[in-house]
């Protein structure tokens, strides 16, 4: 099957000079697409010089937007997504493709502890992996890895769900699990990025951390997150009522508030569950 390799790039001229020849050497017949996300350096020129098909935007739309544009334009039955900064080794694409041939729909290159940008990012990613594993009931080794191979027709089903900014890997992975498509992980090595520093800023990481947690929940099964929260409010209400009844002999407003919160949180989870089901509903 025809292979399309898609590299979103923003000011990654130096990284592309190293990455593109290695991709071409590893897969000479693959369609090579570089999505230039409003770069101000020579990203587009370098990509074109190495024979890649270049999709340029006049301004930066975000990593997820670049992924969507590349996926729409690709002609291959199999899509390969990888970073343009030299962190991913194109020689390892073959490992992911081999696993895909074993009946999987999405295969992700899982980074080890040494492949994380810093200790804080590594800690956050481990939390994401554990949360996603609990939500889906499947082991998730690297929820946020951008190095992945996927069947094009499956991936395009979820383009409307992908955010324009970061966290497209999280969204697409949870969407595949939700739709009962087979997902697997293959360990890969990651090297230091070439050229520019990461476009992700530390100040924004805290907000992104919370947003990804909620995205994980809402994309798979919101009730699995809301139900325990509702139960916690209910148990707090029971405990507080028991305490006030024993000490004051009455039912207090705080107990009523906790019981009300339990009901409201549970109902919100129930409605969210129905909305999620409708999101994934396909016309026959």
Secondary structure as the mmCIF struct_conf table of DSSP 4:
data_model
#
loop_
_struct_conf.conf_type_id
_struct_conf.id
_struct_conf.beg_label_comp_id
_struct_conf.beg_label_asym_id
_struct_conf.beg_label_seq_id
_struct_conf.end_label_comp_id
_struct_conf.end_label_asym_id
_struct_conf.end_label_seq_id
STRN STRN1 UNK A 3 UNK A 9
BEND BEND1 UNK A 10 UNK A 11
HELX_RH_AL_P HELX_RH_AL_P1 UNK A 13 UNK A 26
TURN_TY1_P TURN_TY1_P1 UNK A 28 UNK A 29
BEND BEND2 UNK A 30 UNK A 30
STRN STRN2 UNK A 31 UNK A 37
BEND BEND3 UNK A 38 UNK A 38
BEND BEND4 UNK A 40 UNK A 42
HELX_RH_AL_P HELX_RH_AL_P2 UNK A 43 UNK A 49
TURN_TY1_P TURN_TY1_P2 UNK A 50 UNK A 51
STRN STRN3 UNK A 53 UNK A 57
BEND BEND5 UNK A 58 UNK A 59
HELX_RH_AL_P HELX_RH_AL_P3 UNK A 63 UNK A 73
BEND BEND6 UNK A 77 UNK A 77
STRN STRN4 UNK A 78 UNK A 81
BEND BEND7 UNK A 84 UNK A 86
STRN STRN5 UNK A 88 UNK A 88
HELX_RH_3T_P HELX_RH_3T_P1 UNK A 90 UNK A 92
HELX_RH_AL_P HELX_RH_AL_P4 UNK A 93 UNK A 100
TURN_TY1_P TURN_TY1_P3 UNK A 101 UNK A 103
BEND BEND8 UNK A 105 UNK A 105
STRN STRN6 UNK A 106 UNK A 111
HELX_RH_3T_P HELX_RH_3T_P2 UNK A 113 UNK A 115
BEND BEND9 UNK A 116 UNK A 118
HELX_RH_AL_P HELX_RH_AL_P5 UNK A 119 UNK A 136
BEND BEND10 UNK A 137 UNK A 138
BEND BEND11 UNK A 141 UNK A 141
TURN_TY1_P TURN_TY1_P4 UNK A 143 UNK A 144
STRN STRN7 UNK A 148 UNK A 151
HELX_RH_AL_P HELX_RH_AL_P6 UNK A 152 UNK A 156
TURN_TY1_P TURN_TY1_P5 UNK A 157 UNK A 158
HELX_RH_3T_P HELX_RH_3T_P3 UNK A 159 UNK A 161
BEND BEND12 UNK A 162 UNK A 162
BEND BEND13 UNK A 164 UNK A 166
HELX_RH_AL_P HELX_RH_AL_P7 UNK A 168 UNK A 178
TURN_TY1_P TURN_TY1_P6 UNK A 179 UNK A 180
STRN STRN8 UNK A 183 UNK A 188
STRN STRN9 UNK A 190 UNK A 190
HELX_LH_PP_P HELX_LH_PP_P1 UNK A 192 UNK A 194
BEND BEND14 UNK A 195 UNK A 196
HELX_LH_PP_P HELX_LH_PP_P2 UNK A 197 UNK A 198
BEND BEND15 UNK A 199 UNK A 200
HELX_RH_AL_P HELX_RH_AL_P8 UNK A 202 UNK A 220
TURN_TY1_P TURN_TY1_P7 UNK A 222 UNK A 222
HELX_RH_AL_P HELX_RH_AL_P9 UNK A 223 UNK A 247
TURN_TY1_P TURN_TY1_P8 UNK A 248 UNK A 248
BEND BEND16 UNK A 249 UNK A 250
HELX_RH_AL_P HELX_RH_AL_P10 UNK A 253 UNK A 279
TURN_TY1_P TURN_TY1_P9 UNK A 280 UNK A 280
#
